[in-house]
Amino acid sequence: MPHSVLISGVSTVVHFYERPEIPMLFDLSKDMGEVENIATRQPDTHQKLHGEMMAYLKQVGARFPKVNPAYDPAAYKNAKGYAERAQLGPFEGKRPLEDDEKQAVPPTKEREE
């Protein structure tokens, strides 16, 4: 899925062009794996960083994805690999860890929930 990312200090903001209605914000000091989306808990931080990112992209003449007028949602959802691609897109709250992430990150009380 096309997206843009800005890392500022310990915060990461992500904008998915296919799903702009789902704000994405992570605190890398507590969540290096970007497992917990905190945008709804810190809307001011998200709005500030998202605005900075979009202003910068416009300033440098970045190209943005355009809506495909021939887009067929049913065909897209039936395409090979859709389920895997959908899991890599935006999410609210927490996302489940991938198997390789579970092995790399020691369990904590917070992660066991």
Backbone bond lengths (Angstrom), bond angles and torsions (degrees), N, CA, C in turn:
res aa  C-N    CA-C-N  psi(-1)  N-CA   C-N-CA  omega(-1)  CA-C   N-CA-C  phi
1 M - - - 1.443 - - 1.528 108.59 -
2 P 1.307 117.34 130.94 1.469 119.94 178.21 1.528 110.49 -63.00
3 H 1.325 115.51 134.22 1.459 119.89 179.50 1.519 110.29 -155.60
4 S 1.325 114.79 163.28 1.462 122.87 174.85 1.519 107.74 -124.20
5 V 1.348 115.89 149.81 1.459 121.81 -177.14 1.521 109.70 -134.85
6 L 1.326 116.32 140.57 1.460 122.33 171.95 1.522 107.68 -128.36
7 I 1.335 115.96 128.03 1.460 121.23 173.81 1.520 106.94 -109.12
8 S 1.326 115.72 124.53 1.463 121.78 -179.66 1.523 107.68 -133.78
9 G 1.328 116.52 109.41 1.462 119.53 -176.23 1.510 109.92 63.20
10 V 1.337 116.91 -120.83 1.462 120.83 179.51 1.529 112.10 -99.51
11 S 1.326 117.57 5.37 1.462 121.25 -177.36 1.521 111.57 -105.73
12 T 1.321 114.88 141.05 1.459 121.62 173.98 1.518 107.94 -124.33
13 V 1.329 116.77 127.97 1.455 121.59 174.05 1.529 107.26 -112.97
14 V 1.335 115.82 137.88 1.460 121.62 -178.74 1.522 107.96 -126.52
15 H 1.331 115.92 135.47 1.469 121.62 177.49 1.523 107.90 -120.83
16 F 1.339 117.11 115.08 1.461 122.41 175.84 1.526 107.76 -94.34
17 Y 1.318 116.49 120.75 1.460 120.63 -175.73 1.520 112.34 -67.67
18 E 1.331 118.21 -28.65 1.462 120.61 178.96 1.525 112.08 -77.39
19 R 1.324 117.73 -22.74 1.464 121.78 -177.58 1.524 110.84 -136.22
20 P 1.331 118.34 60.88 1.467 120.44 -176.36 1.527 113.77 -65.70
21 E 1.324 117.33 -14.65 1.464 120.05 -178.86 1.534 112.61 -76.21
22 I 1.335 117.59 -9.57 1.465 120.76 177.99 1.523 108.61 -104.92
23 P 1.342 117.98 102.10 1.467 120.08 179.54 1.524 109.98 -71.61
24 M 1.335 116.02 144.81 1.471 121.02 -178.47 1.528 109.36 -128.05
25 L 1.336 116.67 126.03 1.465 122.65 177.71 1.523 108.21 -146.84
26 F 1.338 115.87 135.86 1.461 121.18 179.87 1.522 110.10 -131.02
27 D 1.328 116.44 148.01 1.465 123.29 175.12 1.525 107.20 -105.43
28 L 1.333 116.73 101.67 1.457 121.49 -175.18 1.525 113.21 -67.63
29 S 1.327 118.42 -18.41 1.466 119.79 178.23 1.528 111.17 -70.62
30 K 1.334 116.69 -22.85 1.464 121.58 -179.46 1.524 112.69 -117.07
31 D 1.331 116.96 -13.86 1.468 120.91 -169.80 1.528 110.43 -147.90
32 M 1.326 116.24 71.66 1.469 119.68 -177.48 1.531 112.74 -65.93
33 G 1.326 117.08 -23.09 1.457 120.69 -179.98 1.518 113.85 -85.07
34 E 1.317 117.35 0.67 1.469 122.61 -178.11 1.530 110.72 50.94
35 V 1.324 114.06 55.92 1.457 122.14 -178.13 1.525 111.66 -95.14
36 E 1.344 116.71 -33.27 1.461 120.59 -175.66 1.523 111.31 -114.34
37 N 1.327 115.64 113.48 1.459 122.92 178.29 1.532 108.15 -80.12
38 I 1.337 116.46 114.93 1.470 121.06 -176.13 1.533 112.67 -105.49
39 A 1.310 117.73 15.08 1.471 120.93 -175.85 1.522 112.80 -58.95
40 T 1.320 117.91 -38.37 1.467 119.16 -178.56 1.520 111.87 -73.52
41 R 1.332 117.57 -22.15 1.471 121.09 177.80 1.521 112.06 -86.90
42 Q 1.333 116.79 -21.74 1.464 121.34 179.86 1.533 109.89 -130.87
43 P 1.336 116.72 62.13 1.464 119.50 -175.50 1.527 113.82 -62.41
44 D 1.325 117.82 -33.47 1.471 119.74 179.62 1.523 111.14 -65.96
45 T 1.335 116.68 -42.95 1.466 120.54 178.12 1.518 109.82 -63.87
46 H 1.340 116.51 -44.39 1.465 119.35 179.16 1.521 110.94 -60.53
47 Q 1.315 116.48 -48.45 1.465 120.67 -177.48 1.529 111.16 -60.57
48 K 1.324 117.50 -42.81 1.465 121.82 -179.69 1.530 110.72 -62.99
49 L 1.333 116.90 -51.78 1.466 120.17 -177.30 1.527 112.03 -68.17
50 H 1.323 116.72 -38.64 1.466 120.14 178.10 1.525 109.85 -62.80
51 G 1.321 116.52 -43.28 1.465 120.59 177.69 1.516 112.09 -61.73
52 E 1.343 117.18 -42.72 1.468 120.93 177.57 1.530 111.01 -61.97
53 M 1.331 116.34 -42.94 1.460 120.30 -179.38 1.526 111.05 -63.46
54 M 1.316 117.22 -47.88 1.460 120.10 -177.27 1.526 110.83 -66.48
55 A 1.336 117.54 -37.84 1.468 120.59 177.41 1.525 110.31 -63.33
56 Y 1.327 117.08 -42.51 1.464 120.79 178.97 1.529 110.54 -63.71
57 L 1.317 117.17 -45.01 1.465 120.02 -179.57 1.526 111.13 -60.60
58 K 1.317 117.21 -40.14 1.468 120.51 177.15 1.525 110.62 -67.56
59 Q 1.340 116.98 -40.68 1.467 121.87 -179.29 1.528 111.67 -60.00
60 V 1.325 117.20 -39.06 1.468 120.15 -177.43 1.529 112.47 -90.68
61 G 1.314 117.28 3.64 1.459 120.84 177.56 1.517 114.12 73.67
62 A 1.324 116.48 31.19 1.466 120.06 179.01 1.525 109.86 -61.10
63 R 1.310 115.31 145.86 1.466 120.27 176.03 1.521 108.76 -89.02
64 F 1.318 115.78 135.93 1.453 121.36 -179.29 1.524 109.49 -108.25
65 P 1.339 117.48 146.15 1.466 119.77 176.57 1.523 110.44 -60.63
66 K 1.312 115.38 146.35 1.466 121.24 178.45 1.527 109.32 -111.65
67 V 1.309 115.91 151.36 1.457 121.39 178.30 1.523 109.24 -66.78
68 N 1.320 116.12 133.43 1.457 122.37 177.46 1.527 108.16 -86.70
69 P 1.338 118.91 113.71 1.468 119.93 -177.59 1.529 112.70 -65.39
70 A 1.329 118.12 -20.05 1.465 121.65 179.95 1.535 111.93 -94.95
71 Y 1.320 117.28 8.90 1.466 121.54 -177.52 1.518 110.91 -60.72
72 D 1.325 115.79 130.57 1.463 122.66 178.37 1.532 107.86 -120.09
73 P 1.334 118.59 103.80 1.465 120.51 -177.23 1.527 113.30 -55.86
74 A 1.320 117.62 -37.51 1.468 120.05 -179.42 1.525 110.79 -64.58
75 A 1.324 116.92 -42.88 1.466 120.37 179.09 1.522 110.16 -64.61
76 Y 1.319 116.78 -39.79 1.467 121.00 179.76 1.529 110.50 -63.06
77 K 1.326 116.94 -45.74 1.463 120.73 -178.63 1.521 112.58 -68.77
78 N 1.327 117.57 -25.07 1.463 121.15 179.05 1.523 112.90 -89.35
79 A 1.320 117.73 -6.23 1.468 121.45 -178.08 1.527 110.93 -70.00
80 K 1.316 115.49 149.97 1.464 121.73 178.68 1.536 109.63 -58.07
81 G 1.315 116.44 133.47 1.455 121.60 176.47 1.519 114.93 84.90
82 Y 1.348 118.17 3.79 1.466 120.03 -177.62 1.531 112.26 -58.46
83 A 1.323 116.77 -46.23 1.468 120.13 -176.46 1.528 111.16 -58.63
84 E 1.323 116.62 -41.86 1.465 120.58 179.51 1.526 110.74 -66.76
85 R 1.334 116.76 -43.10 1.470 120.18 179.35 1.525 110.91 -63.79
86 A 1.319 116.75 -40.30 1.465 120.94 -178.40 1.529 110.93 -62.97
87 Q 1.327 117.26 -34.57 1.465 120.58 179.28 1.520 112.16 -69.47
88 L 1.326 117.38 -22.51 1.461 121.19 -178.94 1.525 112.55 -87.50
89 G 1.310 116.69 -3.03 1.456 120.56 -177.41 1.515 112.86 -86.27
90 P 1.322 116.03 -165.68 1.463 120.90 -176.35 1.531 111.95 -67.74
91 F 1.316 115.40 153.61 1.462 120.95 179.45 1.524 109.01 -149.02
92 E 1.318 114.78 159.26 1.460 121.28 175.58 1.524 108.06 -107.79
93 G 1.321 117.19 147.97 1.463 120.42 179.70 1.515 111.61 73.26
94 K 1.330 115.67 -132.61 1.468 120.81 -178.63 1.522 110.40 -108.47
95 R 1.331 115.16 147.60 1.456 120.20 173.29 1.522 107.85 -105.68
96 P 1.330 117.30 151.76 1.466 118.80 177.56 1.526 110.57 -70.77
97 L 1.316 115.67 148.62 1.459 120.26 176.99 1.523 110.40 -73.18
98 E 1.327 115.80 143.32 1.463 121.60 171.98 1.528 107.58 -73.73
99 D 1.341 117.24 160.60 1.462 120.58 -178.72 1.523 112.38 -56.24
100 D 1.335 117.30 -43.48 1.466 119.33 -178.88 1.529 111.47 -68.13
101 E 1.326 117.55 -27.70 1.463 120.74 176.98 1.529 110.35 -72.32
102 K 1.323 116.85 -37.54 1.462 120.70 179.41 1.522 110.47 -61.99
103 Q 1.309 116.33 -37.04 1.461 120.72 -179.40 1.522 111.14 -74.20
104 A 1.320 117.48 -32.07 1.464 121.64 -175.03 1.524 113.02 -83.59
105 V 1.318 116.97 -24.80 1.464 120.81 -174.72 1.525 109.37 -111.38
106 P 1.333 118.11 119.65 1.464 119.39 177.67 1.526 110.70 -62.49
107 P 1.323 118.55 142.12 1.471 120.18 -179.08 1.526 111.89 -66.79
108 T 1.319 114.97 145.52 1.462 121.98 173.29 1.512 106.68 -129.34
109 K 1.303 117.28 169.03 1.460 119.73 178.78 1.514 110.91 -59.40
110 E 1.342 117.21 -39.62 1.464 120.72 -179.23 1.518 110.88 -65.42
111 R 1.336 118.09 -40.25 1.462 121.24 -176.66 1.520 112.54 -76.41
112 E 1.324 117.57 -21.84 1.456 120.73 -178.61 1.518 112.10 -75.48
113 E 1.324 117.73 -15.45 1.473 121.71 -176.91 1.486 112.35 -64.08
